């Protein structure tokens, strides 16, 4: 195992978790569970619980009876950490030996309306559409449908028109057992070639 403690989120209100130990012969004698609930980097609840688990043991913990989050909270995460309160021969006090994060449901709320600004301006010609908004400008070719120019404060951001790209370089697994002089027709890259994937062309409709 990558870490000897595994976690499961059981419920959000009350906030309950399950933790299991993968130690075969050792009971927890220098481990504590730290937990923290954060939304957009702001902490709303936290605590620490001493762990008492037998070898290969499992336990359920109620971290808090009622988790209250502000209306409009976003990106709410529960962070769990198992730390060693006492220093050992190989670690300092507070050393983290296992951790995991769980996303939590946030209260439903209407988003605040975005500030009203100047609407983008559209210019149309026989060759292209040009959209201007603030310091930025985009040009779309009418014949190809491609974004040919993107300027920020007059500085071009694109070296070439922005195109769709549905093809990637094949990986070893795509090539399979194919060799330069012995092609495996069942390899994925050969199937893609025979299906015409590498011969795709774009057309603006």
Buried (B, 14 or more C-beta within 10 A) or exposed (E): EEEBBBBEBEEBEEBBBEBBBEBEEEBBEBBBBBBBBBBEEEEBBEEEBEBEBEEEBEBEBEBBEEBEBEEBBEEBBBBBBBBBEEEEEEBEEEBEBBBBBBEBEBEEEEEEEEEEEEEEEEEEEEEBEBBBEEEEBBBBBEEBBBBBBBBEEEEEEBEEBBEEEEEEEBEEEBBBEBEEEEBEEEBBBBEBBEEEEEEEEEEEE
